Amino acid sequence: MAENTYDYVIVGGGSAGAAAAARLSEDPSVTVALLEAGPTDQDKDVILQLNRWMELLESGYDWDYPVEPQEKGNSFMRHARAKVLGGCSSHNSCIAFWPPKEDMDDWEQLGATGWNAENAWPLLKRLETNENDGEHHGKEGPVELMNIPPHDPCGVAILDAAEQAGIPRVEFNSGETVVKGANFFQVNRKQDGTRSSSSVSYLHPIMERENLSILTDTWVREVIFDGDRATGVSVVANAFGKAHTVTANKEIILSAGAIDSPKLLMLSGIGPKAHLAEHGIEARVDSPGVGEHLQDHPEVVIGWDAEKPMIEEGYQFWEIGIFADTLEGTGQQDKEGRPDLMMHYGSVPFDMHTLRQGYPTSENSFVLTPNITHSKSRGTVRLRSKDYRDKPMVDPRYFTDEEGHDMRVAVAGIKLAREIVSQPAMAEWAGEELYPGKDVQTDEEIADYCRRTHNTVYHPAGSVRMGADDDTMSPLDARLRVKGVKGLRVADASVMPELVTVNPNITTMMIGERAADLIKEDNS
């Protein structure tokens, strides 16, 4: 076999790509190359130790994508996208959620045939080793899920206060969708503090597998075609920008994430024809849905000075989730059987967007960060130029939905956070409200604060969605194949027809698992 030639070439060693590479290479008769633009994670404690994750934001392991100026949102926002083996699972806080069954069944209703809960559940079980019991839980999978113990006294008080406000303690990942409930998270973390990222879980144990080549520091410029078949990728793996080709005998799988997968497709001539023409790229496939439908979980923040000392040691310092449905009882539920609001509790200062707006801060504080679980705003990913080194134009278009759903949920989230923290259980902890502050009370005042200071939970998705064969705005079919060409698939969070209600990392690993199954079926 020629050097740099493999049966399968996977672009992106992240949450889905690592899973797909591990599963495909289980067959010793095929060869797999996993290409990652960033370095390995193996010898980097700052990456491997979960409680150091916040150090990675805007670091050398972060593509650090700015957003385009926002009409109704925070233009200072940045999307952290990981530049390291394991992708965002090597970079995030490892909050581990199974997607609600209702979300998966919705995917199928939206045209992603076969992506229902009945098919997804066995894959979730296959990928995990969960310390909780239950027939649906896996005990032999590569990804270790553990419960964060109630070690944080302020966090315990938050949960007590949530109960006093009518939000009960619940078990997460029980198989039942939580519409109203709170608790410490499950996280994908080993007992010694190592994150159970896709790299640690899927790749580290098989680094010596002879038919798997893991090529780090290898940046893909474009997909190469012979006629309408994808046959390889052009890569740069040196300091001089000189490219060489990595060839695929069977298939190429793009797993570069919801920002870089559409970018790479467009650089390869697959995307909106008029947009490609603006950058002198001839359209191989006029696919108007590439880079469209960008979704996210926008989050707002409210913080308090703490009256007692906050914990100094944590598992990852964002350790509690609270779900609620702000339209409950009105007959106007947004998504039947699912909450429209989630908030994370953080035991650290989180003033990265409030301080520049003049709000006070504190070294001893805690925050709640309400986010919109099913944002109705839709954004885009576009090319800045035809140079693969240029950062793409990411325009989430936060809070631009016509019905105002997203801002209504955000404002309701700030009010609910205040209601929780005003309960007797928090009396010993809650000091001054730092941001937005007690003077900000009307819906209009809260909305103005949210627009200026909101962040993201770093969950971009949906920008290369899968859908029905005749859906021209879905660039992929339900088997993740790129329409209009052969031998090319996408497997990462960009394929989601709609972003799941919860933190999506485990769902993205599941996409990698299912992608491998589909590829094996189609190449058998």
GUGUTI-557224 format. One record per residue (C-alpha): residue number from 1; residue in three letters; chain; x, y, z. Coordinates in pm, whole numbers, always signed. Layout:
REM GUGUTI-557224
NODE   nr  rest  kette      px      py      pz
NODE  NUM   ALA      A       X       Y       Z
...
REM end
This chain:
REM GUGUTI-557224
NODE   nr  rest  kette      px      py      pz
NODE    1   MET      A      +0      +0      +0
NODE    2   ALA      A    +129    +345     -92
NODE    3   GLU      A    +242    +569    +188
NODE    4   ASN      A     -30    +816    +297
NODE    5   THR      A    -304    +591    +158
NODE    6   TYR      A    -572    +446    +386
NODE    7   ASP      A    -915    +294    +353
NODE    8   TYR      A   -1078    +558    +574
NODE    9   VAL      A    -955    +910    +639
NODE   10   ILE      A   -1119   +1095    +928
NODE   11   VAL      A   -1063   +1471    +946
NODE   12   GLY      A   -1075   +1588   +1307
NODE   13   GLY      A    -977   +1388   +1614
NODE   14   GLY      A   -1251   +1530   +1834
NODE   15   SER      A   -1558   +1399   +2012
NODE   16   ALA      A   -1709   +1214   +1716
NODE   17   GLY      A   -1394   +1161   +1510
NODE   18   ALA      A   -1207    +973   +1782
NODE   19   ALA      A   -1506    +746   +1841
NODE   20   ALA      A   -1546    +673   +1471
NODE   21   ALA      A   -1174    +603   +1429
NODE   22   ALA      A   -1166    +361   +1720
NODE   23   ARG      A   -1472    +171   +1601
NODE   24   LEU      A   -1372    +152   +1234
NODE   25   SER      A   -1023     +31   +1320
NODE   26   GLU      A   -1166    -258   +1522
NODE   27   ASP      A   -1171    -437   +1187
NODE   28   PRO      A    -807    -540   +1130
NODE   29   SER      A    -866    -573    +755
NODE   30   VAL      A    -906    -197    +705
NODE   31   THR      A    -670     +95    +761
NODE   32   VAL      A    -778    +419    +924
NODE   33   ALA      A    -607    +757    +942
NODE   34   LEU      A    -724   +1011   +1198
NODE   35   LEU      A    -605   +1364   +1114
NODE   36   GLU      A    -598   +1632   +1385
NODE   37   ALA      A    -480   +1990   +1327
NODE   38   GLY      A    -377   +2030   +1689
NODE   39   PRO      A    -122   +1845   +1903
NODE   40   THR      A    -164   +1531   +2106
NODE   41   ASP      A    -311   +1557   +2455
NODE   42   GLN      A    -112   +1269   +2598
NODE   43   ASP      A    +158   +1460   +2780
NODE   44   LYS      A     -36   +1775   +2875
NODE   45   ASP      A    -161   +1794   +3232
NODE   46   VAL      A    -349   +2118   +3170
NODE   47   ILE      A    -568   +1925   +2925
NODE   48   LEU      A    -591   +1590   +3099
NODE   49   GLN      A    -681   +1725   +3444
NODE   50   LEU      A   -1048   +1820   +3425
NODE   51   ASN      A   -1040   +2083   +3700
NODE   52   ARG      A    -803   +2294   +3487
NODE   53   TRP      A   -1043   +2328   +3193
NODE   54   MET      A   -1103   +2703   +3229
NODE   55   GLU      A    -732   +2764   +3165
NODE   56   LEU      A    -786   +2639   +2809
NODE   57   LEU      A   -1023   +2916   +2701
NODE   58   GLU      A    -848   +3149   +2455
NODE   59   SER      A    -527   +2947   +2498
NODE   60   GLY      A    -299   +2795   +2236
NODE   61   TYR      A    -529   +2491   +2232
NODE   62   ASP      A    -825   +2704   +2125
NODE   63   TRP      A    -910   +2812   +1770
NODE   64   ASP      A   -1074   +3106   +1952
NODE   65   TYR      A   -1326   +3212   +1690
NODE   66   PRO      A   -1472   +3562   +1731
NODE   67   VAL      A   -1833   +3621   +1633
NODE   68   GLU      A   -1942   +3874   +1374
NODE   69   PRO      A   -2096   +4196   +1513
NODE   70   GLN      A   -2428   +4103   +1670
NODE   71   GLU      A   -2743   +4300   +1601
NODE   72   LYS      A   -2908   +4199   +1930
NODE   73   GLY      A   -2634   +4017   +2118
NODE   74   ASN      A   -2287   +4044   +2266
NODE   75   SER      A   -2036   +4115   +1989
NODE   76   PHE      A   -1743   +4044   +2224
NODE   77   MET      A   -1843   +3678   +2237
NODE   78   ARG      A   -1599   +3413   +2125
NODE   79   HIS      A   -1648   +3049   +2037
NODE   80   ALA      A   -1388   +2826   +2198
NODE   81   ARG      A   -1318   +2537   +1960
NODE   82   ALA      A   -1050   +2296   +2066
NODE   83   LYS      A    -726   +2255   +1872
NODE   84   VAL      A    -603   +1932   +2030
NODE   85   LEU      A    -661   +1558   +2008
NODE   86   GLY      A    -998   +1486   +2163
NODE   87   GLY      A   -1141   +1812   +2033
NODE   88   CYS      A   -1386   +1988   +2259
NODE   89   SER      A   -1405   +1683   +2486
NODE   90   SER      A   -1042   +1767   +2573
NODE   91   HIS      A   -1137   +2129   +2635
NODE   92   ASN      A   -1478   +2136   +2800
NODE   93   SER      A   -1611   +2084   +3151
NODE   94   CYS      A   -1718   +1724   +3073
NODE   95   ILE      A   -2082   +1766   +3175
NODE   96   ALA      A   -2230   +1433   +3066
NODE   97   PHE      A   -2592   +1409   +2956
NODE   98   TRP      A   -2781   +1153   +2757
NODE   99   PRO      A   -3001   +1342   +2509
NODE  100   PRO      A   -3374   +1333   +2589
NODE  101   LYS      A   -3566   +1066   +2402
NODE  102   GLU      A   -3794   +1340   +2270
NODE  103   ASP      A   -3497   +1514   +2106
NODE  104   MET      A   -3389   +1199   +1925
NODE  105   ASP      A   -3741   +1120   +1806
NODE  106   ASP      A   -3765   +1479   +1682
NODE  107   TRP      A   -3454   +1426   +1470
NODE  108   GLU      A   -3630   +1147   +1287
NODE  109   GLN      A   -3942   +1359   +1241
NODE  110   LEU      A   -3719   +1627   +1088
NODE  111   GLY      A   -3601   +1383    +821
NODE  112   ALA      A   -3308   +1204    +987
NODE  113   THR      A   -3451    +855    +936
NODE  114   GLY      A   -3316    +605   +1188
NODE  115   TRP      A   -3194    +865   +1437
NODE  116   ASN      A   -3461    +793   +1694
NODE  117   ALA      A   -3432    +711   +2062
NODE  118   GLU      A   -3480    +340   +1997
NODE  119   ASN      A   -3162    +336   +1787
NODE  120   ALA      A   -2966    +592   +1989
NODE  121   TRP      A   -3014    +434   +2332
NODE  122   PRO      A   -2807    +118   +2262
NODE  123   LEU      A   -2524    +335   +2129
NODE  124   LEU      A   -2524    +551   +2443
NODE  125   LYS      A   -2515    +236   +2650
NODE  126   ARG      A   -2230    +101   +2437
NODE  127   LEU      A   -2012    +407   +2479
NODE  128   GLU      A   -2035    +449   +2857
NODE  129   THR      A   -1927    +294   +3183
NODE  130   ASN      A   -2168    +461   +3424
NODE  131   GLU      A   -2140    +437   +3800
NODE  132   ASN      A   -2520    +454   +3827
NODE  133   ASP      A   -2735    +144   +3802
NODE  134   GLY      A   -3018     +93   +3557
NODE  135   GLU      A   -3076    -141   +3266
NODE  136   HIS      A   -3021    +138   +3015
NODE  137   HIS      A   -2674    +220   +3152
NODE  138   GLY      A   -2355     +76   +3013
NODE  139   LYS      A   -2088     -83   +3231
NODE  140   GLU      A   -1827    -177   +2970
NODE  141   GLY      A   -1797    +128   +2743
NODE  142   PRO      A   -1486    +341   +2697
NODE  143   VAL      A   -1629    +666   +2841
NODE  144   GLU      A   -1645    +675   +3222
NODE  145   LEU      A   -1933    +868   +3378
NODE  146   MET      A   -1933    +953   +3747
NODE  147   ASN      A   -2155   +1154   +3980
NODE  148   ILE      A   -2007   +1468   +4130
NODE  149   PRO      A   -2051   +1420   +4506
NODE  150   PRO      A   -2217   +1695   +4716
NODE  151   HIS      A   -1884   +1834   +4836
NODE  152   ASP      A   -1961   +2204   +4779
NODE  153   PRO      A   -2162   +2350   +5070
NODE  154   CYS      A   -2280   +2648   +4867
NODE  155   GLY      A   -2390   +2410   +4592
NODE  156   VAL      A   -2583   +2200   +4843
NODE  157   ALA      A   -2750   +2518   +4966
NODE  158   ILE      A   -2843   +2606   +4606
NODE  159   LEU      A   -3014   +2269   +4569
NODE  160   ASP      A   -3194   +2317   +4902
NODE  161   ALA      A   -3307   +2661   +4785
NODE  162   ALA      A   -3423   +2520   +4450
NODE  163   GLU      A   -3639   +2272   +4643
NODE  164   GLN      A   -3782   +2557   +4848
NODE  165   ALA      A   -3864   +2728   +4517
NODE  166   GLY      A   -4046   +2417   +4393
NODE  167   ILE      A   -3767   +2255   +4189
NODE  168   PRO      A   -3696   +1909   +4331
NODE  169   ARG      A   -3373   +1713   +4342
NODE  170   VAL      A   -3372   +1456   +4062
NODE  171   GLU      A   -3137   +1195   +3918
NODE  172   PHE      A   -2983   +1288   +3585
NODE  173   ASN      A   -2947   +1030   +3305
NODE  174   SER      A   -3215    +814   +3466
NODE  175   GLY      A   -3386    +747   +3134
NODE  176   GLU      A   -3658   +1003   +3209
NODE  177   THR      A   -3643   +1356   +3070
NODE  178   VAL      A   -3605   +1617   +3344
NODE  179   VAL      A   -3846   +1904   +3286
NODE  180   LYS      A   -3822   +2048   +3636
NODE  181   GLY      A   -3539   +1935   +3860
NODE  182   ALA      A   -3185   +1996   +3984
NODE  183   ASN      A   -2878   +1813   +4107
NODE  184   PHE      A   -2504   +1775   +4085
NODE  185   PHE      A   -2402   +1669   +3735
NODE  186   GLN      A   -2269   +1349   +3601
NODE  187   VAL      A   -1933   +1412   +3431
NODE  188   ASN      A   -1714   +1203   +3203
NODE  189   ARG      A   -1417   +1187   +3437
NODE  190   LYS      A   -1197    +915   +3578
NODE  191   GLN      A   -1166    +877   +3954
NODE  192   ASP      A    -811   +1017   +3950
NODE  193   GLY      A    -929   +1348   +3802
NODE  194   THR      A    -841   +1273   +3439
NODE  195   ARG      A   -1108   +1381   +3196
NODE  196   SER      A   -1268   +1088   +3011
NODE  197   SER      A   -1248   +1270   +2680
NODE  198   SER      A   -1294   +1094   +2348
NODE  199   SER      A    -916   +1090   +2316
NODE  200   VAL      A    -852    +945   +2663
NODE  201   SER      A   -1143    +702   +2629
NODE  202   TYR      A   -1124    +584   +2269
NODE  203   LEU      A    -768    +650   +2152
NODE  204   HIS      A    -523    +624   +2441
NODE  205   PRO      A    -590    +251   +2491
NODE  206   ILE      A    -531    +171   +2120
NODE  207   MET      A    -237    +392   +2029
NODE  208   GLU      A     -40     +85   +1920
NODE  209   ARG      A    -317     -55   +1698
NODE  210   GLU      A    -135    -133   +1374
NODE  211   ASN      A    -412     -36   +1133
NODE  212   LEU      A    -478    +304   +1297
NODE  213   SER      A    -258    +604   +1217
NODE  214   ILE      A    -315    +910   +1436
NODE  215   LEU      A    -162   +1211   +1261
NODE  216   THR      A    -158   +1516   +1488
NODE  217   ASP      A     -41   +1865   +1388
NODE  218   THR      A    -192   +1791   +1047
NODE  219   TRP      A    -419   +2063    +910
NODE  220   VAL      A    -654   +1976    +622
NODE  221   ARG      A    -689   +2244    +354
NODE  222   GLU      A    -949   +2084    +127
NODE  223   VAL      A   -1104   +1761      +6
NODE  224   ILE      A    -971   +1627    -324
NODE  225   PHE      A   -1205   +1471    -581
NODE  226   ASP      A   -1180   +1248    -886
NODE  227   GLY      A   -1495   +1336   -1073
NODE  228   ASP      A   -1771   +1327    -814
NODE  229   ARG      A   -1586   +1095    -573
NODE  230   ALA      A   -1387   +1222    -276
NODE  231   THR      A   -1051   +1049    -297
NODE  232   GLY      A    -827   +1232     -51
NODE  233   VAL      A    -744   +1544    +141
NODE  234   SER      A    -476   +1806     +96
NODE  235   VAL      A    -292   +1857    +425
NODE  236   VAL      A     -21   +2077    +571
NODE  237   ALA      A    +191   +1918    +842
NODE  238   ASN      A    +499   +2141    +843
NODE  239   ALA      A    +607   +2495    +921
NODE  240   PHE      A    +642   +2594    +556
NODE  241   GLY      A    +286   +2558    +432
NODE  242   LYS      A    +377   +2287    +181
NODE  243   ALA      A     +91   +2048    +122
NODE  244   HIS      A     +76   +1677     +50
NODE  245   THR      A    -213   +1442     -15
NODE  246   VAL      A    -359   +1176    +212
NODE  247   THR      A    -562    +933      +2
NODE  248   ALA      A    -873    +737     +98
NODE  249   ASN      A    -960    +412     -79
NODE  250   LYS      A   -1312    +392     +66
NODE  251   GLU      A   -1439    +708    +240
NODE  252   ILE      A   -1350   +1041    +392
NODE  253   ILE      A   -1531   +1146    +710
NODE  254   LEU      A   -1528   +1512    +816
NODE  255   SER      A   -1543   +1545   +1195
NODE  256   ALA      A   -1405   +1895   +1230
NODE  257   GLY      A   -1700   +2039   +1423
NODE  258   ALA      A   -1991   +2271   +1360
NODE  259   ILE      A   -1768   +2560   +1254
NODE  260   ASP      A   -1484   +2390   +1067
NODE  261   SER      A   -1676   +2116    +886
NODE  262   PRO      A   -1887   +2366    +689
NODE  263   LYS      A   -1575   +2574    +630
NODE  264   LEU      A   -1391   +2273    +486
NODE  265   LEU      A   -1687   +2175    +268
NODE  266   MET      A   -1704   +2527    +125
NODE  267   LEU      A   -1329   +2538     +62
NODE  268   SER      A   -1380   +2211    -127
NODE  269   GLY      A   -1654   +2356    -349
NODE  270   ILE      A   -1960   +2227    -161
NODE  271   GLY      A   -2183   +2504     -35
NODE  272   PRO      A   -2398   +2800    -143
NODE  273   LYS      A   -2295   +2868    -503
NODE  274   ALA      A   -2317   +3248    -486
NODE  275   HIS      A   -2112   +3263    -163
NODE  276   LEU      A   -1842   +3038    -307
NODE  277   ALA      A   -1827   +3254    -620
NODE  278   GLU      A   -1760   +3561    -403
NODE  279   HIS      A   -1433   +3394    -301
NODE  280   GLY      A   -1341   +3258    -645
NODE  281   ILE      A   -1435   +2899    -561
NODE  282   GLU      A   -1617   +2700    -827
NODE  283   ALA      A   -1916   +2515    -687
NODE  284   ARG      A   -1878   +2140    -719
NODE  285   VAL      A   -2217   +2104    -548
NODE  286   ASP      A   -2453   +2398    -499
NODE  287   SER      A   -2559   +2308    -146
NODE  288   PRO      A   -2732   +2611     +10
NODE  289   GLY      A   -2768   +2447    +352
NODE  290   VAL      A   -2391   +2427    +419
NODE  291   GLY      A   -2316   +2680    +692
NODE  292   GLU      A   -2686   +2752    +757
NODE  293   HIS      A   -2902   +2664   +1060
NODE  294   LEU      A   -2622   +2738   +1311
NODE  295   GLN      A   -2767   +2683   +1659
NODE  296   ASP      A   -2631   +2727   +2009
NODE  297   HIS      A   -2723   +2745   +2375
NODE  298   PRO      A   -2688   +3116   +2455
NODE  299   GLU      A   -2651   +3176   +2828
NODE  300   VAL      A   -2691   +3477   +3052
NODE  301   VAL      A   -2524   +3522   +3388
NODE  302   ILE      A   -2622   +3649   +3731
NODE  303   GLY      A   -2368   +3659   +4013
NODE  304   TRP      A   -2352   +3721   +4386
NODE  305   ASP      A   -2081   +3806   +4633
NODE  306   ALA      A   -2055   +3514   +4876
NODE  307   GLU      A   -2089   +3576   +5249
NODE  308   LYS      A   -1890   +3262   +5334
NODE  309   PRO      A   -1569   +3127   +5177
NODE  310   MET      A   -1628   +2942   +4850
NODE  311   ILE      A   -1457   +2609   +4785
NODE  312   GLU      A   -1099   +2624   +4660
NODE  313   GLU      A   -1086   +2269   +4520
NODE  314   GLY      A   -1347   +2137   +4281
NODE  315   TYR      A   -1411   +1867   +4026
NODE  316   GLN      A   -1460   +2130   +3753
NODE  317   PHE      A   -1633   +2418   +3941
NODE  318   TRP      A   -1951   +2406   +3726
NODE  319   GLU      A   -2112   +2119   +3903
NODE  320   ILE      A   -2491   +2165   +3928
NODE  321   GLY      A   -2769   +2186   +3672
NODE  322   ILE      A   -3120   +2324   +3721
NODE  323   PHE      A   -3398   +2264   +3467
NODE  324   ALA      A   -3731   +2444   +3445
NODE  325   ASP      A   -4007   +2512   +3196
NODE  326   THR      A   -4089   +2881   +3209
NODE  327   LEU      A   -4416   +2829   +3017
NODE  328   GLU      A   -4537   +2540   +3231
NODE  329   GLY      A   -4908   +2557   +3292
NODE  330   THR      A   -4974   +2808   +3014
NODE  331   GLY      A   -5048   +2553   +2745
NODE  332   GLN      A   -4771   +2707   +2534
NODE  333   GLN      A   -4485   +2465   +2598
NODE  334   ASP      A   -4212   +2514   +2340
NODE  335   LYS      A   -4105   +2150   +2319
NODE  336   GLU      A   -4346   +1897   +2463
NODE  337   GLY      A   -4190   +1702   +2747
NODE  338   ARG      A   -3873   +1912   +2759
NODE  339   PRO      A   -3763   +2218   +2960
NODE  340   ASP      A   -3706   +2548   +2783
NODE  341   LEU      A   -3455   +2666   +3045
NODE  342   MET      A   -3142   +2520   +3202
NODE  343   MET      A   -2897   +2690   +3431
NODE  344   HIS      A   -2552   +2591   +3550
NODE  345   TYR      A   -2423   +2681   +3896
NODE  346   GLY      A   -2062   +2797   +3908
NODE  347   SER      A   -1857   +2823   +4228
NODE  348   VAL      A   -1610   +3068   +4070
NODE  349   PRO      A   -1624   +3429   +3950
NODE  350   PHE      A   -1756   +3451   +3594
NODE  351   ASP      A   -1712   +3813   +3495
NODE  352   MET      A   -1562   +3768   +3146
NODE  353   HIS      A   -1845   +3969   +2988
NODE  354   THR      A   -1974   +4174   +3282
NODE  355   LEU      A   -1655   +4348   +3396
NODE  356   ARG      A   -1603   +4530   +3066
NODE  357   GLN      A   -1957   +4663   +3098
NODE  358   GLY      A   -1877   +4822   +3433
NODE  359   TYR      A   -2037   +4573   +3670
NODE  360   PRO      A   -1859   +4499   +4000
NODE  361   THR      A   -1682   +4170   +4059
NODE  362   SER      A   -1557   +3966   +4355
NODE  363   GLU      A   -1292   +3702   +4411
NODE  364   ASN      A   -1531   +3511   +4641
NODE  365   SER      A   -1853   +3472   +4448
NODE  366   PHE      A   -2092   +3230   +4281
NODE  367   VAL      A   -2305   +3250   +3969
NODE  368   LEU      A   -2604   +3097   +3796
NODE  369   THR      A   -2606   +3093   +3417
NODE  370   PRO      A   -2955   +3044   +3267
NODE  371   ASN      A   -2944   +2920   +2908
NODE  372   ILE      A   -3204   +2868   +2637
NODE  373   THR      A   -3231   +2495   +2571
NODE  374   HIS      A   -3403   +2528   +2232
NODE  375   SER      A   -3302   +2864   +2094
NODE  376   LYS      A   -3507   +2967   +1793
NODE  377   SER      A   -3244   +3205   +1656
NODE  378   ARG      A   -3042   +3067   +1364
NODE  379   GLY      A   -2700   +3181   +1249
NODE  380   THR      A   -2448   +3108    +977
NODE  381   VAL      A   -2090   +3001    +914
NODE  382   ARG      A   -1931   +3163    +609
NODE  383   LEU      A   -1586   +3182    +454
NODE  384   ARG      A   -1378   +3491    +520
NODE  385   SER      A   -1166   +3408    +216
NODE  386   LYS      A   -1049   +3106     +17
NODE  387   ASP      A    -738   +3085    +240
NODE  388   TYR      A    -778   +2785    +471
NODE  389   ARG      A    -575   +2970    +736
NODE  390   ASP      A    -835   +3245    +774
NODE  391   LYS      A   -1085   +3210   +1055
NODE  392   PRO      A   -1437   +3165    +922
NODE  393   MET      A   -1711   +3422    +972
NODE  394   VAL      A   -1927   +3294   +1257
NODE  395   ASP      A   -2255   +3482   +1297
NODE  396   PRO      A   -2481   +3315   +1557
NODE  397   ARG      A   -2741   +3597   +1531
NODE  398   TYR      A   -2822   +3566   +1899
NODE  399   PHE      A   -3169   +3680   +2014
NODE  400   THR      A   -3290   +3755   +1661
NODE  401   ASP      A   -3585   +3512   +1650
NODE  402   GLU      A   -3895   +3697   +1539
NODE  403   GLU      A   -4120   +3579   +1822
NODE  404   GLY      A   -3875   +3688   +2092
NODE  405   HIS      A   -3869   +3341   +2250
NODE  406   ASP      A   -3498   +3342   +2329
NODE  407   MET      A   -3496   +3670   +2519
NODE  408   ARG      A   -3820   +3583   +2699
NODE  409   VAL      A   -3658   +3264   +2834
NODE  410   ALA      A   -3337   +3451   +2926
NODE  411   VAL      A   -3529   +3714   +3124
NODE  412   ALA      A   -3735   +3443   +3293
NODE  413   GLY      A   -3409   +3266   +3380
NODE  414   ILE      A   -3266   +3571   +3557
NODE  415   LYS      A   -3590   +3606   +3755
NODE  416   LEU      A   -3591   +3236   +3848
NODE  417   ALA      A   -3227   +3251   +3958
NODE  418   ARG      A   -3315   +3542   +4187
NODE  419   GLU      A   -3612   +3349   +4325
NODE  420   ILE      A   -3389   +3051   +4407
NODE  421   VAL      A   -3118   +3257   +4574
NODE  422   SER      A   -3377   +3451   +4777
NODE  423   GLN      A   -3487   +3133   +4954
NODE  424   PRO      A   -3401   +3074   +5323
NODE  425   ALA      A   -3148   +2803   +5236
NODE  426   MET      A   -2922   +3067   +5074
NODE  427   ALA      A   -2952   +3327   +5351
NODE  428   GLU      A   -2604   +3249   +5490
NODE  429   TRP      A   -2441   +3254   +5145
NODE  430   ALA      A   -2596   +3527   +4933
NODE  431   GLY      A   -2437   +3867   +4964
NODE  432   GLU      A   -2472   +4156   +4722
NODE  433   GLU      A   -2600   +4078   +4374
NODE  434   LEU      A   -2303   +4188   +4163
NODE  435   TYR      A   -2457   +4166   +3817
NODE  436   PRO      A   -2697   +4275   +3692
NODE  437   GLY      A   -2764   +4420   +4041
NODE  438   LYS      A   -3077   +4488   +4243
NODE  439   ASP      A   -3156   +4808   +4051
NODE  440   VAL      A   -3216   +4609   +3729
NODE  441   GLN      A   -3577   +4494   +3769
NODE  442   THR      A   -3801   +4548   +3466
NODE  443   ASP      A   -3811   +4302   +3177
NODE  444   GLU      A   -3665   +4572   +2952
NODE  445   GLU      A   -3377   +4643   +3188
NODE  446   ILE      A   -3299   +4273   +3229
NODE  447   ALA      A   -3315   +4217   +2851
NODE  448   ASP      A   -3075   +4506   +2790
NODE  449   TYR      A   -2832   +4355   +3041
NODE  450   CYS      A   -2863   +4012   +2878
NODE  451   ARG      A   -2792   +4146   +2531
NODE  452   ARG      A   -2474   +4319   +2645
NODE  453   THR      A   -2328   +4050   +2872
NODE  454   HIS      A   -2449   +3708   +2757
NODE  455   ASN      A   -2211   +3426   +2678
NODE  456   THR      A   -2247   +3086   +2513
NODE  457   VAL      A   -2232   +2738   +2662
NODE  458   TYR      A   -2004   +2667   +2361
NODE  459   HIS      A   -2249   +2432   +2189
NODE  460   PRO      A   -2259   +2527   +1818
NODE  461   ALA      A   -2447   +2270   +1612
NODE  462   GLY      A   -2663   +2211   +1307
NODE  463   SER      A   -2454   +2385   +1038
NODE  464   VAL      A   -2434   +2078    +808
NODE  465   ARG      A   -2757   +1913    +909
NODE  466   MET      A   -2881   +1575    +796
NODE  467   GLY      A   -3231   +1540    +658
NODE  468   ALA      A   -3457   +1388    +398
NODE  469   ASP      A   -3315   +1309     +57
NODE  470   ASP      A   -3534   +1574    -108
NODE  471   ASP      A   -3458   +1847    +150
NODE  472   THR      A   -3233   +2085     -42
NODE  473   MET      A   -3140   +2273    +279
NODE  474   SER      A   -3004   +1957    +442
NODE  475   PRO      A   -2657   +1893    +293
NODE  476   LEU      A   -2650   +1536    +431
NODE  477   ASP      A   -2878   +1240    +398
NODE  478   ALA      A   -2978   +1040    +705
NODE  479   ARG      A   -2670    +817    +667
NODE  480   LEU      A   -2446   +1125    +701
NODE  481   ARG      A   -2346   +1116    +332
NODE  482   VAL      A   -2282   +1448    +159
NODE  483   LYS      A   -2542   +1487    -112
NODE  484   GLY      A   -2413   +1533    -466
NODE  485   VAL      A   -2081   +1351    -422
NODE  486   LYS      A   -1961   +1004    -330
NODE  487   GLY      A   -1725    +879     -61
NODE  488   LEU      A   -1773   +1175    +175
NODE  489   ARG      A   -1959   +1196    +507
NODE  490   VAL      A   -1981   +1432    +801
NODE  491   ALA      A   -1997   +1313   +1162
NODE  492   ASP      A   -1995   +1575   +1439
NODE  493   ALA      A   -2234   +1820   +1605
NODE  494   SER      A   -2289   +2000   +1273
NODE  495   VAL      A   -2513   +1714   +1155
NODE  496   MET      A   -2779   +1765   +1425
NODE  497   PRO      A   -3115   +1862   +1273
NODE  498   GLU      A   -3175   +2045   +1600
NODE  499   LEU      A   -2946   +2101   +1895
NODE  500   VAL      A   -3034   +1875   +2186
NODE  501   THR      A   -3184   +2018   +2505
NODE  502   VAL      A   -2877   +1936   +2715
NODE  503   ASN      A   -2498   +1968   +2699
NODE  504   PRO      A   -2431   +1782   +2372
NODE  505   ASN      A   -2089   +1621   +2412
NODE  506   ILE      A   -2209   +1266   +2485
NODE  507   THR      A   -2458   +1297   +2197
NODE  508   THR      A   -2170   +1395   +1969
NODE  509   MET      A   -1971   +1089   +2073
NODE  510   MET      A   -2282    +884   +1995
NODE  511   ILE      A   -2287   +1039   +1647
NODE  512   GLY      A   -1933    +906   +1598
NODE  513   GLU      A   -2043    +562   +1715
NODE  514   ARG      A   -2340    +554   +1476
NODE  515   ALA      A   -2131    +692   +1191
NODE  516   ALA      A   -1894    +396   +1225
NODE  517   ASP      A   -2189    +154   +1219
NODE  518   LEU      A   -2335    +315    +907
NODE  519   ILE      A   -1998    +315    +730
NODE  520   LYS      A   -1942     -52    +811
NODE  521   GLU      A   -2288    -139    +681
NODE  522   ASP      A   -2242     +53    +357
NODE  523   ASN      A   -1896     -91    +289
NODE  524   SER      A   -1963    -454    +382
REM end
